[in-house]
Each structure stands twice: as structure tokens, then as C-alpha cells.
Amino acid sequence: MKLNYDRKSKDPTYFVQLGIRNGKKVTTKNIARIGKHSELLKITDDPLAYAKEQVAKYNEEAKKNNKVDMEVRLDFAEKIKSTGNAASTSTLKNTGYLYLQRLYYQLEIDKFFNGVTKDRKFSLKPDLVNRFMTYSRILAPDSKLGSFEKLNTFYEEPAFDYQHIMRTMDLMYEYYNEYIGHLFKASGKIVKRNTAVCYYDCTNYYCEAESQDPDYVDEVTGEVFTGLRQYGFAKDHKPNPLVEMGLFMDTNGIPISMCIAPGNTNEQTTAIPLEKELVKMFGEEKNKFIYCADAGLSSYHIRNFNSMGGRAFVVTQSVKKLSDVLKQAVFNDCDYRLLSDDSPVSIEELKTFDKKEEKNRFLYIDKAYKIIEANTLLDVGLYEEKILDNKKTKRVKSKAILKQHVIITFSRKSMEYQRFIRNRQIGRAQKILDTMDPDQYKKGPNDVTRFIRKTKEADEKYELDIEKIREEEKYDGFYAIATNLDDCVKDILAINEQRYQIEDCFRILKTDFASRPYFHRTRERIIAHFMICYTALLIYRLLEVKLNRFDKNTHLTTRNIIETLQNMQVANISDLCYAAQYTGSKTLSALEGVFSLGLDKQYYLPKELNKKCRKNL
């Protein structure tokens, strides 16, 4: 702050003036009136010296207490300046992304882009583009054009053309493997990665397209590839063409790697190629891990692959697909033990005890278990893909031998939940029988119409399939895991229980980050789109882990975190300062506890916020 007055005036008015730098824009504002020269003569013989003393006091107060008293004059008749645009826009700026930016900088993605573009001469700034496309995916998911049009909502107001987004996406696709590998190595410096168990799962995403992509031929090798957008079984139940994503995750719920495949790809074929990439990424020291997935990603080839090289597998196993011999062992009410203390227990006892009695409270949440050897793959209902002489494939039951055993568990609590769900389904099936024609409903293995059958009467009446209901009830409460580990049963079950985190990753991508539908047409842009989504997921998961470790007693949901970051808006107050337009919260306190960015204040000078935007804070 400095003294401001008209030196040519015989009776100048003295002001305290504040210089404000906001980016390239420099503004000066008179924030306090000291008085006219003639007025000050009434209290001092040297008005100029007195005025300088007052400025010095302002500077001392600002330096000592970080506080400045300002005189702000409001003209309630002043009109809003017109921009000439068709629609009015908000002048609020988001600062919540600055927490995400800390993690983005720590991932050293700028170094990656600098490395791959060092020999290229163009004005494109791929790191800047990728950076704000990533923030947009987390805070305001939209199409690339929609995100481009909202760049001015960020405090920094990044400047680049829409075409730069497309060019950056092409560049990202070109260095796909290098980019994913870089993120893995860099993320290990932020949070110690625990890859002792690697969780794998697949999902698919629909696009805005009326038809699937045709096959294409590689111009160099002549190899024929399937188009990326293909019709397949949509997990979102959409009729649109799909692409498939495979995702590996560590024990902390942090993504390790991903792959993108055509929408009609058998998801079991995606696991091993991506797993081989993991082995390369981990190196010799850390390539011995446990593969964990659901039953749909636990084929013979996958289990066999993870029986080599020091790896192991823990996968869910369908009890219904077990051989008759193994099913007999499951339902044979002997050799079961309680998981809590390893004491003998009978399934009949668990099914019939009075759960309302105090002594049975812990028994209600406990589980019984039994270990059954199942080295013949036919016993667990696995299939192999056999290549015929005509190059076509045929699905046949696998008869190979593989060292493994099946852990069977039973839970009274799970049994009651499954029966509760089934009774609701039976109720809906009965309603169909009472009011509608069952033939009008699409039947499936999990649809309520599976409980409806035709009678043997001549007029083809319909009724509830009681035999079907009783057959399903036999399996209520039972759960199975196949593994080649000889570890403690509790530890193996604990490994499997963490699979929910990878499903949570997909939920975040689809719901919170709105990763589908996507609007790109080319293979390069589609894959680059999911690379941006993957980057956003990685940054968010790193943020979540750091917050949880900071305060283990406070649980912050995904919505808590994202809404806080979205709502962190500041308003420009006459170019003098910025005022926070958000409230304090547990999430904000945790964010500050981790990053110490100082974004929990009411007012900010522009130079203060500008400093927080820098990489080296």
C-alpha cells in the first residue's frame, strides 16, 4: 500500500492506495481516505508527513495481523456492465479444484507430456488441456464441448482452443501404455501402493451412436481388427453400441491399470493380457500377487495363469455350478466350523436358532465355513475355449487338473436377506399371474417370470413354479470362494470382501463422473476419453485415501467430497479481493488438514489465490 494524492493540487486529498495484481491485470484502488490537506492542518503542522504515517500503519497492520480496514462505497444505482453476449453468465469462480491440482502436480503429468513432446514443435499445451479436462470430469462432467465452454468457471480461466482438446486426446492415445505406466509409478510416490492383492473387474459403457463400428485393417501389418463400438450385453440395459473397460485396483481401492476393448468382447479374455502388463509394470520384486475377481472373470485359463510365477487367485465360485459330488458335500451338515472361533457348528442350528435372544446376537452375524478340495475343473463347472480345425471356437467343459479348493460359507443373515428379496420377486410374479399375460414379459435367469410356469392342462394356464422356488431356497445363505492359497480362511475371506471397492470405482465413473454416454466416434478419441476418466478416478481415489488416513473417525462420502469441491466458489469484490461463497464443513477441514492450502478463509487477495495456483507452492 502507498500514499496517493494529486501533487498539482493546492489542497490535495490524501488516500491509502492498494495495488492489486490479478494475472496480467494490474488495478489500483483507494481503500481509505485520510483527509484533505486543509482538514489535516487542524490536527498537524505537516499533513503530508501525517498521511505517510497513516499509510505506514496500514502496511504494518497488514503485515502483522494480515488485516486491512477498507472503505467500500456502494452505488445502488450503478448498472451491470453489458458484455454483449446473448445470455448472462456467473462471475463466481471455482477454487475447489486447487486441491485436485495438488495431486495432479504430484503425479508429474506435466513432466510426462514435456517428455513426449520435446521433439515436436507446436503451440499445443497438452498438459494444460488434460489438467482442466480432468478437473471438469470430477467437478462438472459434460461433453468435451460443454467442458470447454465452462473453462471460465475455474479461477485460473485457462485459455486454449477446442481443437486443442482433440489434438491432446490424439496425443494421449499415441502414448497410451506409457501414460498408464507413468501414472502408476508416480502415484506410488504420493500414497504407498499395496499390490499384494490385485482386484479385477469389467464393465461396459454405451455411446450415442445408431450403429456399431465396422472392422478395420491395419495398414502396416494387414491384421483385421474389430471395430471398438459393438453391440453386446449392456450392463446399463441400453440398446446402444458399447465399449468394454477392464480395471485393476490395489487393496486401497486405487486404480492400477485399465484396458479398453470392443463391446462384444468376452470379458474373460481381457484379464490375462492386462495382467501381463501389470507384471511388467511391477518388476521382478512385486510381480507376485493375488488375483481376485468375481466368478465371471475366473475361467480355467485365468486360474491357471495365476497358479504360476508365484501368483495366486481368490475368486468367487458359483455353488450351483459345482458338481453333484461337491454339492452333496456342501449340503452335508458336518465338518462345518464357526468362523469366529473355529468351533464345530451345524447348518441346521444356524437356520433355526432364535435370533431375538441376546445370547444368539453374535451367532446371527457369524458365519460357518467348510473347505472342500476341488482339483478337477469339471467339478467347479469351468469351461475352456477349444479352437476347431475350421478356426472357429467351441465352448467345452474343462477337465484339467488344477490345485485348488473351495471354501464354502453359510450365513443366517445372508439367508434371510436372500429370502426377503425372493419373496418380493414371488409377489411380483403372482401379480403378473393375476393381472397380465406372462408371455408378454421377457424371461431371463434373474427375472421374476422364472417363477412362472405353464401347467400341463390343455388350456395352457400359468402358475407359480413351486419346485423352482424350493430349488433356489436350498442355496440361500451359502457362498463359495475358490483359491489355491493355503492361508487362514479368515484372511482369504477378508481379501474377497474388498472386491466391493472396484465396483465402487465403476459407480463413481458412471454416476459421479458421467463417463457415459460418450460422443466420440474414432477409436483414438474414445480411448483417450477413458484415459481422462481414468486420470480423474485415480486423482479422486488418491484424495479419498489421504482424507481417510488423516481422520479415521470421520467418514466422508463421495458426494460429501465432490459437493464440497464444487461449492467452493469465490466472488470478485470490486477487484479489491475475493470473498468465499461457501461454508465450512468437516470435508473442508479434512482437506485443509491434508493440503494446508489456506482455502478456509472468508477473504483472499488476488495475489494470494494466484500463489495457490502455482505448481511449487
C-alpha positions as CSV (number, residue, x, y, z in Angstrom):
1,M,0.0,0.0,0.0
2,K,1.1,3.5,-0.8
3,L,0.1,7.1,-0.4
4,N,-2.0,8.6,-3.3
5,Y,-2.7,12.3,-3.8
6,D,-2.8,14.9,-6.5
7,R,0.6,16.6,-6.3
8,K,-0.5,19.5,-8.5
9,S,-3.4,20.4,-6.3
10,K,-3.0,23.2,-3.7
11,D,-5.4,21.3,-1.4
12,P,-5.0,17.7,-2.2
13,T,-6.9,14.8,-0.7
14,Y,-4.7,12.0,0.7
15,F,-5.7,8.3,0.2
16,V,-4.3,4.9,1.2
17,Q,-4.0,3.1,-2.2
18,L,-3.8,-0.6,-2.7
19,G,-2.2,-2.2,-5.8
20,I,-3.8,-5.4,-7.0
21,R,-2.3,-7.8,-9.5
22,N,-4.8,-10.4,-10.9
23,G,-2.9,-12.4,-13.5
24,K,-1.7,-9.9,-16.1
25,K,-4.2,-7.3,-15.0
26,V,-3.0,-4.6,-12.5
27,T,-5.5,-2.5,-10.6
28,T,-5.1,0.2,-8.0
29,K,-7.9,1.1,-5.6
30,N,-8.2,3.8,-3.0
31,I,-9.2,1.9,0.1
32,A,-9.2,4.6,2.7
33,R,-9.5,8.4,2.8
34,I,-7.0,10.1,5.2
35,G,-8.3,13.6,4.6
36,K,-7.8,16.9,2.8
37,H,-4.7,18.9,3.3
38,S,-6.7,21.7,4.8
39,E,-8.5,19.4,7.1
40,L,-5.4,17.8,8.4
41,L,-3.8,21.2,9.2
42,K,-6.3,21.3,12.1
43,I,-4.6,18.3,13.8
44,T,-1.0,18.5,12.5
45,D,1.5,21.0,11.2
46,D,2.7,18.6,8.4
47,P,-0.3,16.9,6.7
48,L,2.0,15.1,4.2
49,A,4.1,13.5,6.9
50,Y,1.0,12.6,8.8
51,A,-0.5,10.9,5.8
52,K,2.7,8.9,5.2
53,E,2.5,7.8,8.9
54,Q,-1.1,6.6,8.3
55,V,0.0,4.5,5.2
56,A,2.8,3.0,7.3
57,K,0.4,2.0,10.0
58,Y,-1.8,0.3,7.3
59,N,1.2,-1.6,6.0
60,E,2.3,-2.6,9.5
61,E,-1.2,-3.8,10.4
62,A,-1.5,-5.8,7.2
63,K,1.9,-7.4,7.7
64,K,1.4,-8.1,11.4
65,N,-2.2,-9.2,11.5
66,N,-3.0,-9.9,7.9
67,K,-5.8,-7.5,8.1
68,V,-6.7,-4.3,6.2
69,D,-9.5,-1.8,7.0
70,M,-11.2,-0.7,3.8
71,E,-13.8,1.9,2.9
72,V,-16.1,0.5,0.3
73,R,-18.6,2.7,-1.3
74,L,-21.7,1.1,-2.9
75,D,-23.7,2.8,-5.6
76,F,-27.1,1.2,-5.6
77,A,-28.0,3.0,-8.8
78,E,-25.0,1.6,-10.8
79,K,-26.0,-0.7,-13.6
80,I,-24.4,-4.0,-14.5
81,K,-21.9,-3.7,-17.4
82,S,-23.2,-5.3,-20.6
83,T,-20.9,-7.9,-22.3
84,G,-22.9,-8.1,-25.5
85,N,-23.4,-11.9,-25.0
86,A,-26.9,-13.4,-25.6
87,A,-27.0,-14.9,-22.1
88,S,-25.7,-13.6,-18.7
89,T,-23.0,-15.7,-17.0
90,S,-22.0,-16.1,-13.4
91,T,-18.9,-14.3,-12.2
92,L,-18.2,-16.8,-9.5
93,K,-15.0,-18.8,-9.8
94,N,-14.3,-22.3,-8.5
95,T,-11.3,-22.7,-6.3
96,G,-12.1,-26.3,-5.0
97,Y,-10.1,-27.7,-8.0
98,L,-6.9,-26.4,-6.4
99,Y,-6.9,-29.4,-4.0
100,L,-7.1,-31.7,-7.1
101,Q,-4.4,-29.7,-8.7
102,R,-2.0,-30.5,-5.8
103,L,-2.4,-34.2,-6.6
104,Y,-2.2,-33.6,-10.4
105,Y,1.2,-31.8,-9.9
106,Q,2.4,-34.6,-7.6
107,L,1.6,-37.1,-10.3
108,E,4.1,-35.1,-12.5
109,I,1.9,-35.4,-15.6
110,D,3.4,-32.2,-16.9
111,K,6.8,-33.9,-17.0
112,F,5.3,-36.8,-18.9
113,F,3.9,-34.5,-21.6
114,N,7.1,-32.5,-21.7
115,G,8.9,-35.7,-22.4
116,V,6.8,-37.0,-25.2
117,T,6.6,-33.6,-26.9
118,K,10.2,-32.4,-26.5
119,D,11.0,-33.0,-30.2
120,R,7.7,-31.6,-31.5
121,K,7.2,-28.0,-32.5
122,F,3.6,-26.9,-31.9
123,S,1.8,-24.3,-29.8
124,L,-0.4,-27.0,-28.2
125,K,-0.2,-27.3,-24.4
126,P,-1.4,-30.9,-23.8
127,D,-0.8,-30.8,-20.0
128,L,-2.9,-27.7,-19.6
129,V,-5.7,-29.3,-21.6
130,N,-5.6,-32.7,-19.9
131,R,-5.4,-30.9,-16.5
132,F,-8.6,-29.0,-16.8
133,M,-10.4,-31.8,-18.7
134,T,-9.6,-34.0,-15.7
135,Y,-10.9,-31.4,-13.2
136,S,-14.1,-30.9,-15.3
137,R,-14.7,-34.7,-15.3
138,I,-14.8,-34.6,-11.5
139,L,-16.5,-31.3,-10.8
140,A,-18.8,-30.7,-13.7
141,P,-18.9,-33.7,-16.1
142,D,-20.0,-32.8,-19.6
143,S,-19.1,-33.4,-23.2
144,K,-15.8,-32.0,-24.3
145,L,-17.5,-29.1,-25.9
146,G,-19.5,-28.5,-22.7
147,S,-16.4,-28.6,-20.6
148,F,-14.6,-26.2,-23.0
149,E,-17.4,-23.7,-22.7
150,K,-17.2,-23.8,-18.9
151,L,-13.4,-23.2,-18.6
152,N,-14.1,-19.6,-17.4
153,T,-15.7,-21.1,-14.2
154,F,-12.3,-22.0,-12.9
155,Y,-10.3,-19.3,-11.0
156,E,-7.4,-19.6,-13.4
157,E,-9.6,-19.3,-16.5
158,P,-7.3,-21.4,-18.7
159,A,-7.1,-20.4,-22.4
160,F,-6.9,-22.9,-25.2
161,D,-9.0,-23.7,-28.3
162,Y,-11.5,-26.5,-28.6
163,Q,-9.3,-28.1,-31.3
164,H,-6.5,-28.4,-28.8
165,I,-8.7,-30.8,-26.8
166,M,-9.0,-33.1,-29.8
167,R,-5.3,-32.9,-30.6
168,T,-4.4,-33.6,-27.0
169,M,-6.6,-36.7,-27.0
170,D,-4.9,-38.0,-30.1
171,L,-1.5,-37.5,-28.4
172,M,-2.7,-39.3,-25.3
173,Y,-3.9,-42.3,-27.4
174,E,-0.5,-42.4,-29.1
175,Y,1.3,-42.9,-25.8
176,Y,-1.4,-44.9,-24.0
177,N,0.9,-47.6,-22.4
178,E,3.5,-45.0,-21.4
179,Y,0.8,-42.7,-19.8
180,I,-0.8,-45.5,-17.8
181,G,2.6,-46.7,-16.6
182,H,3.7,-43.2,-15.6
183,L,0.5,-42.7,-13.5
184,F,1.2,-46.0,-11.7
185,K,4.8,-45.1,-10.8
186,A,4.1,-41.5,-9.9
187,S,1.1,-42.4,-7.7
188,G,3.3,-44.7,-5.6
189,K,5.2,-41.6,-4.5
190,I,2.0,-40.0,-3.2
191,V,0.5,-43.0,-1.4
192,K,2.3,-46.2,-0.8
193,R,0.8,-48.7,-3.2
194,N,-0.2,-52.1,-1.8
195,T,-0.3,-54.5,-4.7
196,A,-0.2,-57.7,-2.7
197,V,-3.8,-58.3,-4.0
198,C,-4.9,-57.0,-7.4
199,Y,-8.6,-56.8,-7.9
200,Y,-10.0,-57.1,-11.5
201,D,-13.5,-56.4,-12.9
202,C,-15.1,-55.3,-16.2
203,T,-17.9,-53.1,-17.2
204,N,-19.2,-51.6,-20.4
205,Y,-20.2,-48.1,-21.5
206,Y,-22.8,-47.1,-24.1
207,C,-22.3,-44.4,-26.7
208,E,-24.5,-42.1,-28.6
209,A,-24.5,-43.9,-31.9
210,E,-27.1,-45.6,-34.1
211,S,-24.8,-48.5,-35.4
212,Q,-21.7,-50.3,-34.4
213,D,-18.3,-49.8,-35.9
214,P,-17.1,-51.8,-38.9
215,D,-13.9,-53.9,-38.7
216,Y,-10.8,-52.2,-39.9
217,V,-7.4,-53.4,-41.4
218,D,-4.0,-52.3,-40.1
219,E,-2.3,-50.6,-43.0
220,V,1.1,-51.9,-42.0
221,T,0.5,-55.5,-40.8
222,G,-2.7,-56.2,-42.7
223,E,-4.2,-57.5,-39.5
224,V,-8.0,-57.3,-39.2
225,F,-9.3,-55.6,-36.0
226,T,-12.9,-55.5,-34.7
227,G,-14.4,-52.0,-34.5
228,L,-14.4,-50.6,-31.0
229,R,-18.1,-49.7,-30.6
230,Q,-20.0,-53.0,-30.8
231,Y,-23.4,-54.4,-29.7
232,G,-23.1,-56.6,-26.7
233,F,-24.7,-57.3,-23.3
234,A,-25.2,-53.9,-21.8
235,K,-24.9,-53.7,-18.0
236,D,-26.9,-50.4,-18.2
237,H,-29.6,-52.2,-20.2
238,K,-29.2,-49.7,-23.1
239,P,-29.7,-50.8,-26.7
240,N,-26.7,-48.7,-27.9
241,P,-23.3,-49.9,-29.1
242,L,-20.8,-50.5,-26.3
243,V,-17.1,-50.4,-25.4
244,E,-15.7,-52.5,-22.6
245,M,-13.4,-51.4,-19.8
246,G,-11.2,-53.7,-17.7
247,L,-9.9,-52.2,-14.5
248,F,-7.3,-53.4,-12.0
249,M,-7.3,-52.0,-8.5
250,D,-5.0,-52.3,-5.4
251,T,-6.0,-53.1,-1.9
252,N,-6.5,-49.4,-1.1
253,G,-9.1,-49.0,-3.9
254,I,-6.6,-47.1,-6.1
255,P,-6.6,-47.9,-9.8
256,I,-3.5,-49.7,-11.1
257,S,-4.3,-50.0,-14.8
258,M,-7.1,-50.3,-17.3
259,C,-7.8,-51.6,-20.8
260,I,-10.5,-50.8,-23.4
261,A,-11.9,-53.5,-25.7
262,P,-14.8,-53.8,-28.2
263,G,-18.3,-54.0,-26.6
264,N,-18.8,-57.6,-27.7
265,T,-15.6,-58.9,-26.2
266,N,-15.7,-61.9,-23.9
267,E,-14.6,-60.2,-20.7
268,Q,-12.6,-63.2,-19.6
269,T,-10.2,-62.7,-22.5
270,T,-9.2,-59.2,-21.2
271,A,-7.8,-60.3,-17.9
272,I,-4.6,-62.1,-18.8
273,P,-3.2,-59.6,-21.4
274,L,-3.7,-56.7,-18.9
275,E,-2.3,-58.8,-16.1
276,K,0.9,-59.4,-18.2
277,E,1.2,-55.7,-18.4
278,L,1.0,-55.5,-14.6
279,V,3.8,-58.0,-14.3
280,K,6.0,-55.8,-16.5
281,M,5.0,-52.6,-14.6
282,F,5.6,-54.1,-11.1
283,G,9.0,-55.6,-12.0
284,E,10.6,-58.7,-10.5
285,E,10.2,-57.6,-6.9
286,K,6.5,-57.1,-6.8
287,N,5.1,-59.3,-9.6
288,K,3.9,-62.0,-7.1
289,F,0.4,-61.0,-6.2
290,I,-3.0,-62.5,-5.6
291,Y,-5.6,-62.1,-8.4
292,C,-9.1,-61.5,-7.0
293,A,-12.3,-61.3,-9.1
294,D,-15.8,-62.5,-9.4
295,A,-17.0,-65.8,-10.9
296,G,-17.4,-64.2,-14.4
297,L,-13.6,-63.5,-14.5
298,S,-12.3,-66.8,-13.1
299,S,-12.0,-69.1,-16.1
300,Y,-9.6,-72.1,-16.2
301,H,-7.1,-70.0,-18.2
302,I,-7.2,-67.2,-15.6
303,R,-6.9,-69.6,-12.7
304,N,-4.1,-71.5,-14.4
305,F,-2.2,-68.3,-15.3
306,N,-2.4,-67.2,-11.6
307,S,-1.0,-70.5,-10.4
308,M,2.4,-69.7,-12.0
309,G,5.1,-67.2,-11.3
310,G,4.4,-67.1,-7.6
311,R,1.0,-65.6,-8.1
312,A,-2.3,-67.0,-6.6
313,F,-6.0,-66.5,-7.1
314,V,-9.0,-65.9,-4.9
315,V,-12.2,-65.9,-6.9
316,T,-15.9,-66.3,-6.3
317,Q,-17.4,-69.7,-7.2
318,S,-21.0,-70.5,-8.1
319,V,-22.3,-73.1,-5.7
320,K,-25.0,-74.0,-8.3
321,K,-22.3,-74.9,-10.9
322,L,-20.5,-77.3,-8.6
323,S,-20.6,-81.0,-9.5
324,D,-23.2,-83.2,-7.8
325,V,-20.5,-84.7,-5.6
326,L,-19.3,-81.3,-4.3
327,K,-22.9,-80.1,-3.9
328,Q,-23.5,-83.2,-1.7
329,A,-20.5,-82.1,0.4
330,V,-21.9,-78.6,0.7
331,F,-25.3,-79.7,1.9
332,N,-23.9,-82.5,4.1
333,D,-24.3,-80.9,7.6
334,C,-21.0,-81.9,9.0
335,D,-17.4,-80.6,9.3
336,Y,-18.7,-77.0,9.4
337,R,-17.0,-74.6,11.9
338,L,-17.7,-71.1,13.1
339,L,-15.5,-68.5,11.5
340,S,-15.2,-66.6,14.8
341,D,-13.6,-69.3,17.0
342,D,-13.3,-72.4,14.8
343,S,-15.7,-74.3,16.9
344,P,-17.9,-77.0,15.3
345,V,-21.4,-76.0,14.3
346,S,-24.3,-77.4,12.2
347,I,-26.1,-75.5,9.4
348,E,-29.4,-76.7,10.9
349,E,-28.5,-75.0,14.1
350,L,-27.7,-71.7,12.3
351,K,-31.0,-71.9,10.4
352,T,-33.2,-72.4,13.4
353,F,-31.8,-70.5,16.4
354,D,-33.9,-67.7,17.9
355,K,-32.1,-64.6,16.8
356,K,-34.1,-62.4,19.2
357,E,-32.3,-64.0,22.2
358,E,-29.3,-61.9,23.5
359,K,-27.0,-65.0,23.6
360,N,-27.5,-65.5,19.8
361,R,-26.7,-62.0,18.7
362,F,-23.2,-62.7,17.7
363,L,-24.2,-66.0,16.2
364,Y,-26.5,-64.1,13.8
365,I,-23.6,-62.1,12.3
366,D,-21.2,-65.0,12.4
367,K,-20.5,-67.5,9.6
368,A,-19.9,-71.2,9.2
369,Y,-17.3,-72.5,6.8
370,K,-16.1,-75.7,5.3
371,I,-13.1,-76.4,3.0
372,I,-13.7,-78.8,0.0
373,E,-10.9,-80.0,-2.3
374,A,-11.7,-79.4,-6.0
375,N,-8.7,-80.1,-8.1
376,T,-10.7,-81.3,-11.2
377,L,-12.0,-78.2,-13.0
378,L,-15.1,-80.2,-14.2
379,D,-16.1,-80.3,-10.5
380,V,-16.4,-76.5,-10.4
381,G,-18.2,-76.1,-13.7
382,L,-15.4,-74.3,-15.6
383,Y,-15.3,-74.1,-19.4
384,E,-12.5,-73.8,-22.0
385,E,-12.4,-72.3,-25.5
386,K,-11.3,-75.0,-27.9
387,I,-10.1,-74.0,-31.4
388,L,-11.5,-76.3,-34.1
389,D,-10.0,-77.2,-37.4
390,N,-12.1,-74.6,-39.2
391,K,-10.6,-71.9,-36.8
392,K,-13.9,-71.5,-35.0
393,T,-14.1,-71.8,-31.2
394,K,-16.2,-74.1,-29.2
395,R,-17.0,-73.9,-25.5
396,V,-16.4,-77.2,-23.7
397,K,-16.3,-78.2,-20.1
398,S,-12.8,-78.1,-18.7
399,K,-11.4,-81.4,-17.4
400,A,-7.9,-80.3,-16.5
401,I,-6.3,-80.7,-13.1
402,L,-5.5,-77.6,-11.1
403,K,-4.6,-77.4,-7.4
404,Q,-7.4,-75.5,-5.7
405,H,-10.0,-75.9,-3.0
406,V,-13.4,-74.3,-2.4
407,I,-14.3,-72.5,0.8
408,I,-18.0,-72.8,1.5
409,T,-19.5,-70.3,3.9
410,F,-23.1,-70.1,5.3
411,S,-24.6,-67.0,6.9
412,R,-28.0,-66.9,8.6
413,K,-28.2,-63.1,7.9
414,S,-27.5,-63.6,4.2
415,M,-30.1,-66.4,4.0
416,E,-32.8,-64.2,5.4
417,Y,-31.9,-61.3,3.1
418,Q,-31.9,-63.6,0.0
419,R,-35.3,-64.9,1.0
420,F,-36.6,-61.4,1.6
421,I,-35.6,-60.4,-1.9
422,R,-37.1,-63.6,-3.4
423,N,-40.4,-63.2,-1.6
424,R,-40.7,-59.8,-3.1
425,Q,-40.0,-61.3,-6.6
426,I,-42.6,-64.0,-6.0
427,G,-45.1,-61.4,-5.0
428,R,-44.4,-59.6,-8.3
429,A,-44.7,-62.9,-10.2
430,Q,-48.1,-63.5,-8.6
431,K,-49.2,-60.0,-9.6
432,I,-48.4,-60.8,-13.2
433,L,-50.4,-64.1,-12.9
434,D,-53.3,-62.1,-11.5
435,T,-53.4,-59.2,-13.9
436,M,-51.3,-59.8,-17.1
437,D,-50.2,-62.3,-19.6
438,P,-46.8,-63.8,-18.6
439,D,-45.9,-64.3,-22.2
440,Q,-45.7,-60.5,-22.6
441,Y,-42.7,-60.4,-20.3
442,K,-39.1,-61.0,-21.4
443,K,-37.9,-64.0,-19.4
444,G,-34.4,-64.3,-18.0
445,P,-32.4,-66.2,-15.4
446,N,-32.9,-63.4,-12.8
447,D,-36.3,-62.1,-13.9
448,V,-39.4,-62.7,-11.7
449,T,-41.0,-64.6,-14.5
450,R,-38.6,-67.5,-13.8
451,F,-41.0,-68.4,-11.0
452,I,-43.9,-68.8,-13.5
453,R,-44.6,-72.0,-15.5
454,K,-47.2,-73.4,-17.8
455,T,-49.5,-76.1,-16.4
456,K,-49.8,-79.4,-18.2
457,E,-53.5,-78.7,-18.7
458,A,-54.9,-78.4,-22.3
459,D,-55.8,-74.7,-22.0
460,E,-52.2,-73.7,-21.1
461,K,-52.8,-72.0,-17.8
462,Y,-50.0,-70.4,-15.7
463,E,-49.0,-71.0,-12.1
464,L,-46.1,-70.3,-9.7
465,D,-43.3,-72.8,-10.1
466,I,-43.0,-74.1,-6.5
467,E,-40.3,-76.6,-7.4
468,K,-38.2,-73.8,-8.8
469,I,-38.7,-71.7,-5.7
470,R,-37.7,-74.6,-3.4
471,E,-34.7,-75.4,-5.5
472,E,-33.4,-71.8,-5.2
473,E,-34.1,-71.8,-1.4
474,K,-31.6,-74.6,-1.0
475,Y,-28.8,-72.3,-1.8
476,D,-29.9,-69.4,0.4
477,G,-27.1,-68.3,2.8
478,F,-24.4,-70.3,1.0
479,Y,-21.4,-68.6,-0.6
480,A,-18.3,-70.1,-2.2
481,I,-14.7,-69.0,-3.0
482,A,-12.2,-70.9,-5.0
483,T,-8.5,-70.4,-4.2
484,N,-5.1,-72.1,-4.4
485,L,-4.0,-70.4,-1.2
486,D,-3.5,-72.4,2.0
487,D,-3.8,-69.3,4.2
488,C,-6.1,-68.8,7.1
489,V,-9.7,-68.9,6.0
490,K,-10.4,-65.5,7.7
491,D,-7.6,-63.9,5.7
492,I,-8.9,-65.3,2.4
493,L,-12.4,-64.2,3.0
494,A,-11.1,-60.7,4.0
495,I,-9.4,-60.5,0.6
496,N,-12.6,-61.3,-1.2
497,E,-14.6,-58.8,0.8
498,Q,-12.6,-55.9,-0.5
499,R,-13.9,-56.5,-4.0
500,Y,-16.7,-54.0,-3.4
501,Q,-14.2,-51.2,-3.9
502,I,-13.7,-51.9,-7.6
503,E,-17.5,-51.9,-8.1
504,D,-17.4,-48.6,-6.3
505,C,-14.8,-47.3,-8.8
506,F,-17.2,-48.1,-11.7
507,R,-20.1,-46.5,-9.8
508,I,-18.0,-43.3,-9.4
509,L,-17.1,-43.4,-13.1
510,K,-20.6,-43.9,-14.4
511,T,-22.6,-41.9,-11.9
512,D,-20.4,-39.1,-10.4
513,F,-18.1,-38.6,-13.4
514,A,-20.8,-39.3,-16.0
515,S,-18.4,-41.2,-18.2
516,R,-21.3,-42.4,-20.4
517,P,-22.7,-41.8,-22.8
518,Y,-19.7,-40.6,-24.8
519,F,-19.9,-38.8,-28.1
520,H,-16.7,-39.6,-29.8
521,R,-16.6,-41.7,-33.0
522,T,-12.9,-42.6,-33.6
523,R,-11.0,-45.3,-31.7
524,E,-8.4,-42.8,-30.7
525,R,-10.8,-40.3,-29.2
526,I,-12.9,-42.9,-27.4
527,I,-9.9,-44.5,-25.7
528,A,-8.5,-41.0,-24.9
529,H,-11.8,-40.1,-23.3
530,F,-11.5,-43.1,-20.9
531,M,-7.9,-42.2,-20.2
532,I,-9.1,-38.8,-18.9
533,C,-11.8,-40.6,-16.9
534,Y,-9.1,-42.9,-15.5
535,T,-6.9,-40.0,-14.6
536,A,-9.9,-38.4,-12.8
537,L,-10.6,-41.6,-10.9
538,L,-7.0,-42.0,-9.9
539,I,-6.8,-38.5,-8.5
540,Y,-10.1,-38.8,-6.7
541,R,-9.1,-42.1,-5.1
542,L,-5.8,-40.7,-4.0
543,L,-7.6,-37.8,-2.5
544,E,-10.1,-40.1,-0.8
545,V,-7.3,-42.3,0.7
546,K,-5.4,-39.3,2.0
547,L,-8.6,-37.9,3.6
548,N,-9.4,-41.2,5.3
549,R,-5.9,-41.6,6.7
550,F,-6.0,-38.0,8.0
551,D,-9.1,-38.6,10.1
552,K,-10.1,-42.2,10.5
553,N,-13.0,-41.3,12.8
554,T,-14.8,-39.2,10.2
555,H,-16.4,-41.0,7.2
556,L,-16.7,-38.7,4.1
557,T,-18.8,-40.0,1.3
558,T,-18.1,-39.4,-2.4
559,R,-20.9,-36.9,-2.5
560,N,-19.5,-35.1,0.5
561,I,-16.2,-34.6,-1.1
562,I,-17.3,-33.7,-4.6
563,E,-20.1,-31.4,-3.5
564,T,-17.6,-29.5,-1.2
565,L,-15.2,-29.1,-4.1
566,Q,-18.0,-28.0,-6.5
567,N,-19.4,-25.4,-4.0
568,M,-16.1,-23.7,-3.3
569,Q,-16.8,-20.6,-5.3
570,V,-15.3,-17.1,-4.7
571,A,-16.8,-13.7,-5.8
572,N,-14.8,-10.8,-7.0
573,I,-15.4,-7.8,-4.8
574,S,-14.7,-4.7,-6.9
575,D,-11.3,-6.1,-7.9
576,L,-10.2,-5.5,-4.4
577,C,-10.4,-9.1,-3.1
578,Y,-12.3,-12.3,-3.4
579,A,-14.9,-13.4,-0.9
580,A,-15.7,-17.1,-0.2
581,Q,-19.2,-18.0,-1.1
582,Y,-19.2,-21.3,0.7
583,T,-19.5,-22.6,4.3
584,G,-17.1,-24.5,6.4
585,S,-17.6,-28.3,6.8
586,K,-16.0,-31.5,8.0
587,T,-14.8,-32.2,4.5
588,L,-13.2,-28.7,4.1
589,S,-11.5,-29.1,7.5
590,A,-10.1,-32.5,6.4
591,L,-8.9,-31.1,3.0
592,E,-7.1,-28.3,4.8
593,G,-5.7,-30.8,7.3
594,V,-4.1,-32.7,4.4
595,F,-3.1,-30.0,2.0
596,S,-2.9,-26.8,4.1
597,L,-3.8,-24.6,1.1
598,G,-5.5,-22.0,3.2
599,L,-8.8,-22.1,1.3
600,D,-10.8,-22.0,4.5
601,K,-10.8,-18.2,4.8
602,Q,-13.5,-15.6,4.1
603,Y,-11.4,-13.2,2.0
604,Y,-8.5,-13.5,-0.4
605,L,-6.3,-11.0,-2.1
606,P,-5.8,-11.9,-5.8
607,K,-2.1,-12.4,-5.4
608,E,-2.8,-14.9,-2.6
609,L,-5.0,-17.0,-4.8
610,N,-2.6,-16.7,-7.7
611,K,0.1,-18.1,-5.5
612,K,-2.0,-21.1,-4.6
613,C,-2.3,-21.9,-8.3
614,R,1.4,-22.4,-8.8
615,K,2.9,-25.8,-9.0
616,N,5.7,-25.1,-6.4
617,L,3.6,-23.7,-3.6
